[in-house]
């Protein structure tokens, strides 16, 4: 399975930077910022808060490494990373709605402003990997297998 290579150096740098960002965030989940990440787990989520923080940290480490190392699979990885950013959005919304301070977000305005950066991360994942640009290649490949 090979995807198009229609990405230039700027997209490559953006993809690697996003991968590095995820590696740092994943490491922080498991170490120095564990409590801050726990503050983002919605109170209504019926799961152990620490387990959610650990699992999401491990996922971020895997996604970050995949973005950097698995260039050949960058299109499906881009979709998975974008999906991950959508899946964690309820935590950011909960932090705003519940008024929980973490990561220096100690006001409703700061927490609300942060919500507008989640779509930026989704777009970053799709653009830097060429996932949006190459979305037809996934459909074509899926039809060829059926």
N, CA, C and O atoms as CSV, one atom per row, in Angstrom:
chain,resi,resn,atom,element,x,y,z
A,1,UNK,N,N,0.846,-1.157,0.000
A,1,UNK,CA,C,0.000,0.000,0.000
A,1,UNK,C,C,0.900,1.231,0.000
A,1,UNK,O,O,1.602,1.492,0.977
A,2,UNK,N,N,0.880,1.961,-1.063
A,2,UNK,CA,C,1.666,3.185,-1.177
A,2,UNK,C,C,0.734,4.335,-1.510
A,2,UNK,O,O,-0.202,4.184,-2.295
A,3,UNK,N,N,0.993,5.458,-0.919
A,3,UNK,CA,C,0.189,6.638,-1.162
A,3,UNK,C,C,1.013,7.631,-1.944
A,3,UNK,O,O,2.234,7.505,-2.038
A,4,UNK,N,N,0.349,8.613,-2.501
A,4,UNK,CA,C,1.033,9.603,-3.319
A,4,UNK,C,C,2.102,10.326,-2.510
A,4,UNK,O,O,2.021,10.402,-1.284
A,5,UNK,N,N,3.072,10.839,-3.183
A,5,UNK,CA,C,4.157,11.554,-2.512
A,5,UNK,C,C,4.086,13.036,-2.818
A,5,UNK,O,O,5.119,13.694,-2.937
A,6,UNK,N,N,2.888,13.567,-2.947
A,6,UNK,CA,C,2.696,14.965,-3.303
A,6,UNK,C,C,2.826,15.894,-2.101
A,6,UNK,O,O,1.973,16.756,-1.889
A,7,UNK,N,N,3.859,15.730,-1.335
A,7,UNK,CA,C,4.107,16.661,-0.243
A,7,UNK,C,C,5.480,17.261,-0.435
A,7,UNK,O,O,6.424,16.581,-0.836
A,8,UNK,N,N,5.575,18.530,-0.145
A,8,UNK,CA,C,6.846,19.221,-0.281
A,8,UNK,C,C,7.549,19.344,1.051
A,8,UNK,O,O,7.096,18.800,2.058
A,9,UNK,N,N,8.660,20.061,1.052
A,9,UNK,CA,C,9.448,20.192,2.279
A,9,UNK,C,C,8.698,20.890,3.414
A,9,UNK,O,O,8.899,20.547,4.580
A,10,UNK,N,N,7.845,21.854,3.100
A,10,UNK,CA,C,7.106,22.552,4.157
A,10,UNK,C,C,6.143,21.599,4.867
A,10,UNK,O,O,6.031,21.622,6.093
A,11,UNK,N,N,5.453,20.767,4.096
A,11,UNK,CA,C,4.549,19.783,4.709
A,11,UNK,C,C,5.330,18.753,5.514
A,11,UNK,O,O,4.888,18.323,6.579
A,12,UNK,N,N,6.479,18.364,5.007
A,12,UNK,CA,C,7.308,17.400,5.736
A,12,UNK,C,C,7.743,17.974,7.076
A,12,UNK,O,O,7.665,17.295,8.100
A,13,UNK,N,N,8.196,19.210,7.074
A,13,UNK,CA,C,8.599,19.865,8.327
A,13,UNK,C,C,7.403,19.969,9.272
A,13,UNK,O,O,7.536,19.731,10.473
A,14,UNK,N,N,6.234,20.324,8.730
A,14,UNK,CA,C,5.032,20.437,9.558
A,14,UNK,C,C,4.626,19.078,10.130
A,14,UNK,O,O,4.211,19.000,11.286
A,15,UNK,N,N,4.737,18.016,9.346
A,15,UNK,CA,C,4.400,16.669,9.817
A,15,UNK,C,C,5.343,16.229,10.925
A,15,UNK,O,O,4.901,15.702,11.947
A,16,UNK,N,N,6.646,16.444,10.729
A,16,UNK,CA,C,7.631,16.060,11.742
A,16,UNK,C,C,7.446,16.905,13.007
A,16,UNK,O,O,7.577,16.390,14.117
A,17,UNK,N,N,7.145,18.196,12.846
A,17,UNK,CA,C,6.909,19.062,14.003
A,17,UNK,C,C,5.687,18.596,14.790
A,17,UNK,O,O,5.706,18.587,16.021
A,18,UNK,N,N,4.625,18.209,14.081
A,18,UNK,CA,C,3.443,17.701,14.763
A,18,UNK,C,C,3.772,16.396,15.482
A,18,UNK,O,O,3.317,16.164,16.602
A,19,UNK,N,N,4.563,15.548,14.835
A,19,UNK,CA,C,4.998,14.310,15.485
A,19,UNK,C,C,5.791,14.595,16.745
A,19,UNK,O,O,5.584,13.944,17.769
A,20,UNK,N,N,6.696,15.560,16.682
A,20,UNK,CA,C,7.495,15.937,17.854
A,20,UNK,C,C,6.598,16.494,18.957
A,20,UNK,O,O,6.778,16.179,20.134
A,21,UNK,N,N,5.632,17.325,18.566
A,21,UNK,CA,C,4.669,17.877,19.525
A,21,UNK,C,C,3.941,16.743,20.252
A,21,UNK,O,O,3.785,16.788,21.472
A,22,UNK,N,N,3.499,15.732,19.510
A,22,UNK,CA,C,2.795,14.604,20.121
A,22,UNK,C,C,3.712,13.778,21.018
A,22,UNK,O,O,3.283,13.280,22.060
A,23,UNK,N,N,4.967,13.633,20.616
A,23,UNK,CA,C,5.921,12.903,21.462
A,23,UNK,C,C,6.145,13.632,22.790
A,23,UNK,O,O,6.197,13.003,23.847
A,24,UNK,N,N,6.275,14.939,22.731
A,24,UNK,CA,C,6.452,15.727,23.961
A,24,UNK,C,C,5.191,15.647,24.822
A,24,UNK,O,O,5.274,15.432,26.031
A,25,UNK,N,N,4.031,15.818,24.200
A,25,UNK,CA,C,2.772,15.760,24.954
A,25,UNK,C,C,2.571,14.372,25.568
A,25,UNK,O,O,2.163,14.256,26.724
A,26,UNK,N,N,2.853,13.332,24.802
A,26,UNK,CA,C,2.710,11.972,25.320
A,26,UNK,C,C,3.633,11.709,26.489
A,26,UNK,O,O,3.240,11.083,27.474
A,27,UNK,N,N,4.846,12.181,26.381
A,27,UNK,CA,C,5.804,12.032,27.485
A,27,UNK,C,C,5.310,12.800,28.711
A,27,UNK,O,O,5.404,12.308,29.836
A,28,UNK,N,N,4.789,13.997,28.492
A,28,UNK,CA,C,4.268,14.801,29.603
A,28,UNK,C,C,3.078,14.115,30.274
A,28,UNK,O,O,2.919,14.195,31.492
A,29,UNK,N,N,2.242,13.440,29.481
A,29,UNK,CA,C,1.113,12.692,30.050
A,29,UNK,C,C,1.602,11.687,31.087
A,29,UNK,O,O,0.971,11.478,32.124
A,30,UNK,N,N,2.724,11.079,30.786
A,30,UNK,CA,C,3.210,9.991,31.628
A,30,UNK,C,C,4.146,10.460,32.739
A,30,UNK,O,O,4.507,9.677,33.617
A,31,UNK,N,N,4.534,11.717,32.704
A,31,UNK,CA,C,5.528,12.196,33.676
A,31,UNK,C,C,5.088,13.504,34.335
A,31,UNK,O,O,4.219,13.500,35.206
A,32,UNK,N,N,5.677,14.605,33.926
A,32,UNK,CA,C,5.581,15.884,34.635
A,32,UNK,C,C,4.209,16.554,34.620
A,32,UNK,O,O,3.917,17.334,35.527
A,33,UNK,N,N,3.368,16.288,33.648
A,33,UNK,CA,C,2.079,16.982,33.555
A,33,UNK,C,C,0.893,16.041,33.758
A,33,UNK,O,O,-0.220,16.319,33.310
A,34,UNK,N,N,1.144,14.949,34.424
A,34,UNK,CA,C,0.091,13.943,34.595
A,34,UNK,C,C,-1.143,14.533,35.296
A,34,UNK,O,O,-2.271,14.271,34.880
A,35,UNK,N,N,-0.938,15.313,36.340
A,35,UNK,CA,C,-2.064,15.915,37.061
A,35,UNK,C,C,-2.810,16.930,36.194
A,35,UNK,O,O,-4.039,16.998,36.223
A,36,UNK,N,N,-2.066,17.706,35.434
A,36,UNK,CA,C,-2.708,18.697,34.564
A,36,UNK,C,C,-3.557,18.001,33.502
A,36,UNK,O,O,-4.659,18.457,33.194
A,37,UNK,N,N,-3.058,16.916,32.949
A,37,UNK,CA,C,-3.852,16.184,31.955
A,37,UNK,C,C,-5.064,15.527,32.614
A,37,UNK,O,O,-6.120,15.414,31.992
A,38,UNK,N,N,-4.919,15.093,33.866
A,38,UNK,CA,C,-6.053,14.507,34.583
A,38,UNK,C,C,-7.177,15.524,34.738
A,38,UNK,O,O,-8.352,15.157,34.755
A,39,UNK,N,N,-6.820,16.792,34.850
A,39,UNK,CA,C,-7.826,17.844,34.999
A,39,UNK,C,C,-8.683,17.983,33.747
A,39,UNK,O,O,-9.771,18.556,33.805
A,40,UNK,N,N,-8.213,17.474,32.634
A,40,UNK,CA,C,-8.970,17.571,31.389
A,40,UNK,C,C,-9.897,16.394,31.154
A,40,UNK,O,O,-10.720,16.434,30.240
A,41,UNK,N,N,-9.783,15.360,31.947
A,41,UNK,CA,C,-10.665,14.200,31.777
A,41,UNK,C,C,-12.045,14.601,32.308
A,41,UNK,O,O,-12.174,14.990,33.469
A,42,UNK,N,N,-13.063,14.508,31.473
A,42,UNK,CA,C,-14.402,14.937,31.911
A,42,UNK,C,C,-14.872,14.177,33.148
A,42,UNK,O,O,-14.662,12.970,33.267
A,43,UNK,N,N,-15.507,14.897,34.059
A,43,UNK,CA,C,-15.980,14.272,35.302
A,43,UNK,C,C,-17.055,13.217,35.020
A,43,UNK,O,O,-17.240,12.293,35.812
A,44,UNK,N,N,-17.757,13.350,33.902
A,44,UNK,CA,C,-18.829,12.419,33.562
A,44,UNK,C,C,-18.326,11.134,32.898
A,44,UNK,O,O,-19.097,10.194,32.703
A,45,UNK,N,N,-17.046,11.092,32.554
A,45,UNK,CA,C,-16.511,9.905,31.875
A,45,UNK,C,C,-16.379,8.758,32.877
A,45,UNK,O,O,-15.666,8.901,33.871
A,46,UNK,N,N,-17.049,7.624,32.644
A,46,UNK,CA,C,-17.060,6.537,33.629
A,46,UNK,C,C,-15.816,5.634,33.563
A,46,UNK,O,O,-15.920,4.408,33.593
A,47,UNK,N,N,-14.662,6.261,33.473
A,47,UNK,CA,C,-13.401,5.516,33.423
A,47,UNK,C,C,-12.449,6.084,34.462
A,47,UNK,O,O,-12.599,7.227,34.895
A,48,UNK,N,N,-11.475,5.286,34.856
A,48,UNK,CA,C,-10.463,5.753,35.787
A,48,UNK,C,C,-9.667,6.883,35.139
A,48,UNK,O,O,-9.102,6.717,34.058
A,49,UNK,N,N,-9.629,8.023,35.805
A,49,UNK,CA,C,-8.973,9.216,35.258
A,49,UNK,C,C,-7.511,8.960,34.932
A,49,UNK,O,O,-7.037,9.340,33.862
A,50,UNK,N,N,-6.799,8.322,35.843
A,50,UNK,CA,C,-5.382,8.086,35.592
A,50,UNK,C,C,-5.174,7.150,34.407
A,50,UNK,O,O,-4.240,7.333,33.625
A,51,UNK,N,N,-6.036,6.154,34.273
A,51,UNK,CA,C,-5.933,5.238,33.129
A,51,UNK,C,C,-6.151,5.987,31.814
A,51,UNK,O,O,-5.464,5.723,30.828
A,52,UNK,N,N,-7.103,6.916,31.798
A,52,UNK,CA,C,-7.357,7.716,30.593
A,52,UNK,C,C,-6.116,8.541,30.248
A,52,UNK,O,O,-5.734,8.632,29.081
A,53,UNK,N,N,-5.495,9.133,31.252
A,53,UNK,CA,C,-4.293,9.945,31.021
A,53,UNK,C,C,-3.158,9.076,30.486
A,53,UNK,O,O,-2.473,9.466,29.540
A,54,UNK,N,N,-2.957,7.917,31.075
A,54,UNK,CA,C,-1.875,7.030,30.638
A,54,UNK,C,C,-2.125,6.520,29.220
A,54,UNK,O,O,-1.230,6.564,28.376
A,55,UNK,N,N,-3.329,6.042,28.959
A,55,UNK,CA,C,-3.641,5.511,27.623
A,55,UNK,C,C,-3.515,6.603,26.571
A,55,UNK,O,O,-2.934,6.375,25.511
A,56,UNK,N,N,-4.054,7.790,26.853
A,56,UNK,CA,C,-3.947,8.866,25.862
A,56,UNK,C,C,-2.499,9.284,25.655
A,56,UNK,O,O,-2.118,9.660,24.547
A,57,UNK,N,N,-1.691,9.223,26.705
A,57,UNK,CA,C,-0.260,9.517,26.558
A,57,UNK,C,C,0.447,8.509,25.677
A,57,UNK,O,O,1.259,8.875,24.827
A,58,UNK,N,N,0.138,7.244,25.881
A,58,UNK,CA,C,0.740,6.186,25.053
A,58,UNK,C,C,0.294,6.349,23.598
A,58,UNK,O,O,1.098,6.200,22.678
A,59,UNK,N,N,-0.985,6.653,23.397
A,59,UNK,CA,C,-1.485,6.873,22.026
A,59,UNK,C,C,-0.746,8.042,21.383
A,59,UNK,O,O,-0.356,7.961,20.218
A,60,UNK,N,N,-0.552,9.124,22.128
A,60,UNK,CA,C,0.175,10.267,21.573
A,60,UNK,C,C,1.608,9.895,21.214
A,60,UNK,O,O,2.121,10.332,20.184
A,61,UNK,N,N,2.254,9.099,22.046
A,61,UNK,CA,C,3.618,8.650,21.720
A,61,UNK,C,C,3.630,7.831,20.435
A,61,UNK,O,O,4.494,8.029,19.581
A,62,UNK,N,N,2.687,6.923,20.294
A,62,UNK,CA,C,2.617,6.088,19.090
A,62,UNK,C,C,2.320,6.916,17.843
A,62,UNK,O,O,2.932,6.719,16.793
A,63,UNK,N,N,1.373,7.845,17.973
A,63,UNK,CA,C,1.019,8.675,16.819
A,63,UNK,C,C,2.173,9.606,16.443
A,63,UNK,O,O,2.452,9.806,15.260
A,64,UNK,N,N,2.832,10.167,17.434
A,64,UNK,CA,C,3.969,11.045,17.152
A,64,UNK,C,C,5.087,10.301,16.443
A,64,UNK,O,O,5.657,10.794,15.470
A,65,UNK,N,N,5.397,9.106,16.942
A,65,UNK,CA,C,6.442,8.298,16.308
A,65,UNK,C,C,6.028,7.899,14.890
A,65,UNK,O,O,6.849,7.909,13.973
A,66,UNK,N,N,4.766,7.550,14.717
A,66,UNK,CA,C,4.280,7.160,13.388
A,66,UNK,C,C,4.371,8.324,12.404
A,66,UNK,O,O,4.775,8.133,11.257
A,67,UNK,N,N,4.002,9.519,12.838
A,67,UNK,CA,C,4.095,10.681,11.952
A,67,UNK,C,C,5.526,10.910,11.468
A,67,UNK,O,O,5.753,11.288,10.319
A,68,UNK,N,N,6.466,10.680,12.348
A,68,UNK,CA,C,7.867,10.931,12.008
A,68,UNK,C,C,8.475,9.781,11.202
A,68,UNK,O,O,9.186,10.012,10.224
A,69,UNK,N,N,8.198,8.556,11.610
A,69,UNK,CA,C,8.925,7.419,11.053
A,69,UNK,C,C,8.238,6.709,9.890
A,69,UNK,O,O,8.912,6.119,9.045
A,70,UNK,N,N,6.937,6.756,9.835
A,70,UNK,CA,C,6.220,5.946,8.840
A,70,UNK,C,C,5.703,6.802,7.694
A,70,UNK,O,O,4.501,6.843,7.434
A,71,UNK,N,N,6.603,7.477,7.019
A,71,UNK,CA,C,6.230,8.390,5.939
A,71,UNK,C,C,5.383,7.711,4.873
A,71,UNK,O,O,4.471,8.321,4.314
A,72,UNK,N,N,5.678,6.475,4.599
A,72,UNK,CA,C,4.959,5.749,3.555
A,72,UNK,C,C,3.458,5.649,3.854
A,72,UNK,O,O,2.640,5.585,2.937
A,73,UNK,N,N,3.108,5.637,5.131
A,73,UNK,CA,C,1.718,5.502,5.556
A,73,UNK,C,C,1.147,6.809,6.101
A,73,UNK,O,O,0.196,6.810,6.881
A,74,UNK,N,N,1.746,7.918,5.675
A,74,UNK,CA,C,1.386,9.214,6.241
A,74,UNK,C,C,-0.076,9.569,6.036
A,74,UNK,O,O,-0.659,10.230,6.895
A,75,UNK,N,N,-0.700,9.154,4.925
A,75,UNK,CA,C,-2.098,9.508,4.668
A,75,UNK,C,C,-3.030,8.867,5.703
A,75,UNK,O,O,-3.773,9.593,6.363
A,76,UNK,N,N,-3.023,7.553,5.871
A,76,UNK,CA,C,-3.914,6.996,6.905
A,76,UNK,C,C,-3.528,7.469,8.308
A,76,UNK,O,O,-4.400,7.662,9.155
A,77,UNK,N,N,-2.241,7.654,8.557
A,77,UNK,CA,C,-1.818,8.151,9.870
A,77,UNK,C,C,-2.369,9.562,10.083
A,77,UNK,O,O,-2.794,9.900,11.187
A,78,UNK,N,N,-2.363,10.379,9.042
A,78,UNK,CA,C,-2.918,11.722,9.143
A,78,UNK,C,C,-4.385,11.700,9.546
A,78,UNK,O,O,-4.820,12.503,10.372
A,79,UNK,N,N,-5.144,10.784,8.964
A,79,UNK,CA,C,-6.563,10.665,9.323
A,79,UNK,C,C,-6.728,10.201,10.767
A,79,UNK,O,O,-7.603,10.685,11.485
A,80,UNK,N,N,-5.885,9.261,11.188
A,80,UNK,CA,C,-5.976,8.770,12.570
A,80,UNK,C,C,-5.616,9.886,13.563
A,80,UNK,O,O,-6.287,10.052,14.581
A,81,UNK,N,N,-4.569,10.638,13.267
A,81,UNK,CA,C,-4.170,11.741,14.143
A,81,UNK,C,C,-5.283,12.788,14.198
A,81,UNK,O,O,-5.621,13.271,15.279
A,82,UNK,N,N,-5.848,13.139,13.059
A,82,UNK,CA,C,-6.957,14.107,13.039
A,82,UNK,C,C,-8.129,13.576,13.872
A,82,UNK,O,O,-8.743,14.320,14.636
A,83,UNK,N,N,-8.426,12.305,13.717
A,83,UNK,CA,C,-9.494,11.691,14.509
A,83,UNK,C,C,-9.203,11.728,15.999
A,83,UNK,O,O,-10.101,11.965,16.807
A,84,UNK,N,N,-7.958,11.497,16.359
A,84,UNK,CA,C,-7.558,11.561,17.761
A,84,UNK,C,C,-7.834,12.960,18.325
A,84,UNK,O,O,-8.355,13.098,19.432
A,85,UNK,N,N,-7.482,13.988,17.557
A,85,UNK,CA,C,-7.718,15.359,18.028
A,85,UNK,C,C,-9.213,15.644,18.188
A,85,UNK,O,O,-9.602,16.435,19.047
A,86,UNK,N,N,-10.040,15.014,17.379
A,86,UNK,CA,C,-11.491,15.172,17.523
A,86,UNK,C,C,-11.973,14.420,18.771
A,86,UNK,O,O,-12.809,14.926,19.518
A,87,UNK,N,N,-11.450,13.229,18.989
A,87,UNK,CA,C,-11.875,12.394,20.121
A,87,UNK,C,C,-11.529,13.043,21.464
A,87,UNK,O,O,-12.285,12.888,22.423
A,88,UNK,N,N,-10.422,13.757,21.558
A,88,UNK,CA,C,-10.043,14.369,22.834
A,88,UNK,C,C,-10.708,15.731,23.061
A,88,UNK,O,O,-10.586,16.304,24.144
A,89,UNK,N,N,-11.406,16.252,22.054
A,89,UNK,CA,C,-12.070,17.549,22.196
A,89,UNK,C,C,-13.048,17.604,23.373
A,89,UNK,O,O,-13.099,18.633,24.047
A,90,UNK,N,N,-13.828,16.552,23.657
A,90,UNK,CA,C,-14.710,16.626,24.827
A,90,UNK,C,C,-13.963,16.924,26.135
A,90,UNK,O,O,-14.521,17.558,27.031
A,91,UNK,N,N,-12.736,16.482,26.251
A,91,UNK,CA,C,-11.944,16.815,27.441
A,91,UNK,C,C,-11.670,18.300,27.527
A,91,UNK,O,O,-11.729,18.888,28.607
A,92,UNK,N,N,-11.371,18.905,26.397
A,92,UNK,CA,C,-11.139,20.346,26.376
A,92,UNK,C,C,-12.430,21.114,26.667
A,92,UNK,O,O,-12.421,22.129,27.363
A,93,UNK,N,N,-13.534,20.613,26.124
A,93,UNK,CA,C,-14.834,21.245,26.387
A,93,UNK,C,C,-15.183,21.107,27.867
A,93,UNK,O,O,-15.648,22.061,28.490
A,94,UNK,N,N,-14.959,19.922,28.424
A,94,UNK,CA,C,-15.243,19.700,29.848
A,94,UNK,C,C,-14.406,20.627,30.717
A,94,UNK,O,O,-14.902,21.159,31.709
A,95,UNK,N,N,-13.155,20.823,30.358
A,95,UNK,CA,C,-12.301,21.723,31.134
A,95,UNK,C,C,-12.897,23.129,31.144
A,95,UNK,O,O,-12.867,23.810,32.169
A,96,UNK,N,N,-13.436,23.563,30.008
A,96,UNK,CA,C,-14.070,24.882,29.918
A,96,UNK,C,C,-15.378,24.909,30.718
A,96,UNK,O,O,-15.570,25.788,31.558
A,97,UNK,N,N,-16.265,23.962,30.464
A,97,UNK,CA,C,-17.585,23.940,31.096
A,97,UNK,C,C,-17.473,23.783,32.613
A,97,UNK,O,O,-18.209,24.422,33.365
A,98,UNK,N,N,-16.552,22.933,33.054
A,98,UNK,CA,C,-16.398,22.667,34.483
A,98,UNK,C,C,-15.498,23.697,35.168
A,98,UNK,O,O,-15.364,23.687,36.392
A,99,UNK,N,N,-14.888,24.577,34.390
A,99,UNK,CA,C,-14.052,25.631,34.964
A,99,UNK,C,C,-12.797,25.128,35.655
A,99,UNK,O,O,-12.370,25.691,36.664
A,100,UNK,N,N,-12.205,24.067,35.115
A,100,UNK,CA,C,-11.017,23.470,35.725
A,100,UNK,C,C,-9.760,24.166,35.207
A,100,UNK,O,O,-9.561,24.299,33.999
A,101,UNK,N,N,-8.924,24.602,36.135
A,101,UNK,CA,C,-7.664,25.248,35.755
A,101,UNK,C,C,-6.570,24.203,35.585
A,101,UNK,O,O,-6.368,23.355,36.455
A,102,UNK,N,N,-5.876,24.268,34.470
A,102,UNK,CA,C,-4.730,23.399,34.190
A,102,UNK,C,C,-3.977,24.003,33.019
A,102,UNK,O,O,-4.579,24.663,32.172
A,103,UNK,N,N,-2.695,23.793,32.959
A,103,UNK,CA,C,-1.848,24.316,31.883
A,103,UNK,C,C,-1.878,25.840,31.807
A,103,UNK,O,O,-1.721,26.409,30.727
A,104,UNK,N,N,-2.077,26.498,32.937
A,104,UNK,CA,C,-2.118,27.955,32.944
A,104,UNK,C,C,-3.423,28.523,32.436
A,104,UNK,O,O,-3.567,29.742,32.334
A,105,UNK,N,N,-4.381,27.665,32.115
A,105,UNK,CA,C,-5.694,28.122,31.652
A,105,UNK,C,C,-6.568,28.330,32.894
A,105,UNK,O,O,-7.313,27.438,33.299
A,106,UNK,N,N,-6.462,29.515,33.486
A,106,UNK,CA,C,-7.117,29.767,34.764
A,106,UNK,C,C,-8.296,30.731,34.666
A,106,UNK,O,O,-8.743,31.287,35.669
A,107,UNK,N,N,-8.793,30.919,33.448
A,107,UNK,CA,C,-9.991,31.752,33.269
A,107,UNK,C,C,-10.864,31.127,32.187
A,107,UNK,O,O,-10.388,30.370,31.341
A,108,UNK,N,N,-12.132,31.457,32.234
A,108,UNK,CA,C,-13.043,30.934,31.208
A,108,UNK,C,C,-12.618,31.391,29.820
A,108,UNK,O,O,-12.722,30.635,28.854
A,109,UNK,N,N,-12.140,32.631,29.719
A,109,UNK,CA,C,-11.697,33.154,28.426
A,109,UNK,C,C,-10.526,32.360,27.866
A,109,UNK,O,O,-10.493,32.048,26.676
A,110,UNK,N,N,-9.574,32.038,28.717
A,110,UNK,CA,C,-8.407,31.263,28.274
A,110,UNK,C,C,-8.823,29.854,27.868
A,110,UNK,O,O,-8.353,29.326,26.860
A,111,UNK,N,N,-9.705,29.252,28.657
A,111,UNK,CA,C,-10.162,27.890,28.326
A,111,UNK,C,C,-10.988,27.885,27.040
A,111,UNK,O,O,-10.892,26.952,26.243
A,112,UNK,N,N,-11.794,28.918,26.841
A,112,UNK,CA,C,-12.584,29.017,25.613
A,112,UNK,C,C,-11.680,29.234,24.399
A,112,UNK,O,O,-11.877,28.612,23.355
A,113,UNK,N,N,-10.705,30.104,24.536
A,113,UNK,CA,C,-9.771,30.366,23.436
A,113,UNK,C,C,-9.071,29.086,23.007
A,113,UNK,O,O,-8.856,28.856,21.817
A,114,UNK,N,N,-8.717,28.260,23.975
A,114,UNK,CA,C,-8.029,27.004,23.661
A,114,UNK,C,C,-8.872,26.098,22.772
A,114,UNK,O,O,-8.334,25.370,21.939
A,115,UNK,N,N,-10.176,26.139,22.943
A,115,UNK,CA,C,-11.058,25.285,22.133
A,115,UNK,C,C,-10.906,25.563,20.644
A,115,UNK,O,O,-11.077,24.666,19.819
A,116,UNK,N,N,-10.588,26.796,20.306
A,116,UNK,CA,C,-10.455,27.158,18.892
A,116,UNK,C,C,-9.162,26.624,18.271
A,116,UNK,O,O,-9.007,26.651,17.050
A,117,UNK,N,N,-8.245,26.146,19.091
A,117,UNK,CA,C,-7.008,25.583,18.559
A,117,UNK,C,C,-7.143,24.112,18.183
A,117,UNK,O,O,-6.315,23.591,17.436
A,118,UNK,N,N,-8.172,23.436,18.687
A,118,UNK,CA,C,-8.352,22.021,18.344
A,118,UNK,C,C,-8.607,21.828,16.850
A,118,UNK,O,O,-8.016,20.923,16.261
A,119,UNK,N,N,-9.454,22.628,16.211
A,119,UNK,CA,C,-9.605,22.499,14.753
A,119,UNK,C,C,-8.296,22.779,14.013
A,119,UNK,O,O,-8.041,22.199,12.957
A,120,UNK,N,N,-7.478,23.655,14.557
A,120,UNK,CA,C,-6.173,23.932,13.942
A,120,UNK,C,C,-5.324,22.665,13.940
A,120,UNK,O,O,-4.646,22.371,12.955
A,121,UNK,N,N,-5.361,21.917,15.037
A,121,UNK,CA,C,-4.601,20.662,15.102
A,121,UNK,C,C,-5.131,19.643,14.093
A,121,UNK,O,O,-4.351,18.920,13.473
A,122,UNK,N,N,-6.442,19.584,13.928
A,122,UNK,CA,C,-7.044,18.667,12.945
A,122,UNK,C,C,-6.567,19.033,11.539
A,122,UNK,O,O,-6.135,18.168,10.777
A,123,UNK,N,N,-6.648,20.307,11.205
A,123,UNK,CA,C,-6.209,20.766,9.887
A,123,UNK,C,C,-4.721,20.522,9.702
A,123,UNK,O,O,-4.289,20.108,8.627
A,124,UNK,N,N,-3.934,20.775,10.743
A,124,UNK,CA,C,-2.481,20.542,10.693
A,124,UNK,C,C,-2.198,19.084,10.364
A,124,UNK,O,O,-1.353,18.792,9.517
A,125,UNK,N,N,-2.900,18.163,11.029
A,125,UNK,CA,C,-2.685,16.733,10.775
A,125,UNK,C,C,-3.047,16.369,9.338
A,125,UNK,O,O,-2.306,15.643,8.675
A,126,UNK,N,N,-4.184,16.870,8.856
A,126,UNK,CA,C,-4.624,16.524,7.507
A,126,UNK,C,C,-3.751,17.171,6.435
A,126,UNK,O,O,-3.435,16.542,5.425
A,127,UNK,N,N,-3.363,18.420,6.652
A,127,UNK,CA,C,-2.551,19.127,5.652
A,127,UNK,C,C,-1.127,18.591,5.611
A,127,UNK,O,O,-0.603,18.311,4.533
A,128,UNK,N,N,-0.499,18.447,6.767
A,128,UNK,CA,C,0.921,18.074,6.796
A,128,UNK,C,C,1.176,16.668,6.271
A,128,UNK,O,O,2.271,16.372,5.792
A,129,UNK,N,N,0.179,15.808,6.356
A,129,UNK,CA,C,0.344,14.439,5.862
A,129,UNK,C,C,-0.189,14.271,4.440
A,129,UNK,O,O,-0.005,13.224,3.820
A,130,UNK,N,N,-0.841,15.295,3.938
A,130,UNK,CA,C,-1.464,15.197,2.621
A,130,UNK,C,C,-2.715,14.346,2.649
A,130,UNK,O,O,-3.212,13.937,1.600
A,131,UNK,N,N,-3.236,14.070,3.848
A,131,UNK,CA,C,-4.387,13.178,3.979
A,131,UNK,C,C,-5.616,13.731,3.272
A,131,UNK,O,O,-6.301,12.997,2.559
A,132,UNK,N,N,-5.899,14.999,3.458
A,132,UNK,CA,C,-7.072,15.572,2.794
A,132,UNK,C,C,-6.875,15.559,1.283
A,132,UNK,O,O,-7.781,15.210,0.527
A,133,UNK,N,N,-5.693,15.939,0.867
A,133,UNK,CA,C,-5.354,15.991,-0.553
A,133,UNK,C,C,-5.458,14.611,-1.200
A,133,UNK,O,O,-5.892,14.502,-2.347
A,134,UNK,N,N,-5.069,13.568,-0.490
A,134,UNK,CA,C,-5.045,12.209,-1.036
A,134,UNK,C,C,-6.225,11.356,-0.583
A,134,UNK,O,O,-6.160,10.129,-0.663
A,135,UNK,N,N,-7.301,11.980,-0.107
A,135,UNK,CA,C,-8.439,11.216,0.408
A,135,UNK,C,C,-9.046,10.292,-0.645
A,135,UNK,O,O,-9.561,9.227,-0.305
A,136,UNK,N,N,-8.992,10.680,-1.906
A,136,UNK,CA,C,-9.537,9.823,-2.957
A,136,UNK,C,C,-8.743,8.539,-3.114
A,136,UNK,O,O,-9.296,7.515,-3.515
A,137,UNK,N,N,-7.444,8.579,-2.801
A,137,UNK,CA,C,-6.631,7.368,-2.934
A,137,UNK,C,C,-7.088,6.302,-1.940
A,137,UNK,O,O,-6.969,5.111,-2.226
A,138,UNK,N,N,-7.603,6.701,-0.788
A,138,UNK,CA,C,-8.111,5.729,0.184
A,138,UNK,C,C,-9.400,5.085,-0.327
A,138,UNK,O,O,-9.585,3.875,-0.200
A,139,UNK,N,N,-10.292,5.899,-0.908
A,139,UNK,CA,C,-11.543,5.357,-1.446
A,139,UNK,C,C,-11.281,4.421,-2.613
A,139,UNK,O,O,-11.886,3.353,-2.709
A,140,UNK,N,N,-10.381,4.820,-3.497
A,140,UNK,CA,C,-10.062,4.015,-4.673
A,140,UNK,C,C,-9.486,2.673,-4.239
A,140,UNK,O,O,-9.862,1.629,-4.773
A,141,UNK,N,N,-8.582,2.699,-3.280
A,141,UNK,CA,C,-7.973,1.479,-2.777
A,141,UNK,C,C,-9.005,0.584,-2.121
A,141,UNK,O,O,-8.957,-0.636,-2.274
A,142,UNK,N,N,-9.948,1.185,-1.384
A,142,UNK,CA,C,-11.003,0.401,-0.727
A,142,UNK,C,C,-11.890,-0.291,-1.730
A,142,UNK,O,O,-12.272,-1.442,-1.522
A,143,UNK,N,N,-12.229,0.385,-2.817
A,143,UNK,CA,C,-13.074,-0.227,-3.852
A,143,UNK,C,C,-12.333,-1.333,-4.585
A,143,UNK,O,O,-12.940,-2.332,-4.969
A,144,UNK,N,N,-11.042,-1.172,-4.783
A,144,UNK,CA,C,-10.254,-2.166,-5.517
A,144,UNK,C,C,-10.202,-3.498,-4.756
A,144,UNK,O,O,-10.089,-4.564,-5.362
A,145,UNK,N,N,-10.285,-3.421,-3.417
A,145,UNK,CA,C,-10.219,-4.654,-2.617
A,145,UNK,C,C,-11.535,-5.388,-2.600
A,145,UNK,O,O,-11.547,-6.600,-2.381
A,146,UNK,N,N,-12.639,-4.714,-2.820
A,146,UNK,CA,C,-13.967,-5.351,-2.719
A,146,UNK,C,C,-14.304,-6.148,-3.941
A,146,UNK,O,O,-15.380,-6.741,-4.014
